[in-house]
Amino acid sequence: MKSLPDLVIDTNERGPLCDAIERGADRNGISVARHNLPVGDYLLGDKACVEAKRQRSLSSNSILNPTKAPADMAPTLSKEYPQMM
């Protein structure tokens, strides 16, 4: 696998949280790139994949509609990022 930046942000990720993360990364000298990620919203190097959820979204996805629970991303996560498993 080729070298990743310190932080990769999904190209579809927008909003105040994303803006704050980008500003914080810039202030701290953290390299950032935007790529279309197959799963997750943020990759922290090759160590972690983060799916950002608002509290309302998390509740509705995992409690009211368990077929869209974050745990359902695990098979895709392990396929796309085996080094994190």
Buried (B, 14 or more C-beta within 10 A) or exposed (E): EEEBBBBBBBEEBEEEEBEEBBEEBEEEEBEBEBEEBEBBBBBBBEEEBBBBBEEEEBEEBBEEEEEEEEEEBEEEBEEBBEEBE
